[in-house]
Amino acid sequence: MIDKVFIDTNVLVYAYDRSEMKKLQQAITILERLDATGMGVISTQVLTEFFVTVSYKLRQPLSTEQAYQRVQNYIQAWQVIDMTALIVLEAARGVLTYKFSMWDAQIWAAAKLNQIELVFSEDFNSGAMIEGVRFINPFAPDFRLEEWL
């Protein structure tokens, strides 16, 4: 039984990306369900990447005030993992061992060191299990939310 799901930045961003309507709807469904169940987990890295992306990189960006408010809401409603020296060190090992990018390695390390077995992200091979952490692409055609929650 999965009790927590770590959410990568791309899931949060798609909930605000009007250029990807299908992904927008899927992201909103996932985030609402995780919020309602208290199962959603994010990291300070995810929040930072989210803020930069939604306020500067989207075709129709949020204002910095809107992005700030969203970050504040996530901090109040979700479990947030602080990036620590130990997570950075474990991430560096992930780069060496698994050839992750450092940013992806930090997602993996934060989940692993906090015993979160499931990560929703489109940045990893869907279904991959790496040292107890499974990666699932929630935007894949065969994804069914009810299978995981």
Summary of the structure (lengths in Angstrom):
residues: 149
radius of gyration: 14.6
end to end distance: 8.4
largest distance: 39.7
contacts: 463
relative contact order: 0.18
helix: 54%
strand: 13%
